[in-house]
Amino acid sequence: MGKTQFDFWQDHATQYLEMAFRSDRRERIHAADGYGKKTGDCGDTVEFFLAVKNDRIATISYDIDGCMNTNACANAIVSLAEGRPISEAWTITPETVVDYLKTLPEDHFHCAELTVGTLYLALANIKDIRRQPWKKLYR
């Protein structure tokens, strides 16, 4: 018997499908406490916008110019980071995102790396803005 063909709807985990097609957190926050933007080698671009309250990520949203896998990874980041202390958000890794999605195609691991890297830029931006608050005005 030959190899069975991949059935997108049946062979992906529900978690992956929900994250891949979810768009309710895709928005730009103009007065974000943390902002990160990164373009991957594949050409996809991800932006994260973080609002912080009491050293916790109160709200996180994103915007992307990319594929469905990058959208799934961005939504996974939102689910994994929102409500967590900033210090815990730094522990999110590409592997954490892949585990959360369950069926991210192996050849799209770079999407998880891109989104996590963008999250790290936004978290670093929070630290930078706290040291030099005037920078927030010129973003």
Secondary structure as the mmCIF struct_conf table of DSSP 4:
data_model
#
loop_
_struct_conf.conf_type_id
_struct_conf.id
_struct_conf.beg_label_comp_id
_struct_conf.beg_label_asym_id
_struct_conf.beg_label_seq_id
_struct_conf.end_label_comp_id
_struct_conf.end_label_asym_id
_struct_conf.end_label_seq_id
HELX_LH_PP_P HELX_LH_PP_P1 GLY A 2 PHE A 6
HELX_RH_AL_P HELX_RH_AL_P1 PHE A 8 ASP A 11
BEND BEND1 HIS A 12 HIS A 12
HELX_RH_AL_P HELX_RH_AL_P2 THR A 14 PHE A 21
TURN_TY1_P TURN_TY1_P1 ASP A 24 ARG A 25
STRN STRN1 ARG A 26 ARG A 26
TURN_TY1_P TURN_TY1_P2 HIS A 30 ALA A 31
BEND BEND2 ASP A 33 ASP A 33
STRN STRN2 GLY A 34 THR A 39
TURN_TY1_P TURN_TY1_P3 ASP A 41 CYS A 42
BEND BEND3 GLY A 43 GLY A 43
STRN STRN3 THR A 45 LYS A 53
TURN_TY1_P TURN_TY1_P4 ASN A 54 ASP A 55
STRN STRN4 ARG A 56 ASP A 65
BEND BEND4 GLY A 66 GLY A 66
HELX_RH_AL_P HELX_RH_AL_P3 MET A 68 ALA A 81
TURN_TY1_P TURN_TY1_P5 GLU A 82 GLY A 83
BEND BEND5 ARG A 84 ARG A 84
STRN STRN5 PRO A 85 PRO A 85
HELX_RH_AL_P HELX_RH_AL_P4 ILE A 86 ALA A 89
TURN_TY1_P TURN_TY1_P6 TRP A 90 THR A 91
HELX_RH_AL_P HELX_RH_AL_P5 PRO A 94 LEU A 101
BEND BEND6 LYS A 102 LYS A 102
HELX_RH_3T_P HELX_RH_3T_P1 GLU A 106 HIS A 108
HELX_RH_AL_P HELX_RH_AL_P6 PHE A 109 ARG A 131
HELX_RH_3T_P HELX_RH_3T_P2 PRO A 133 TYR A 138
#
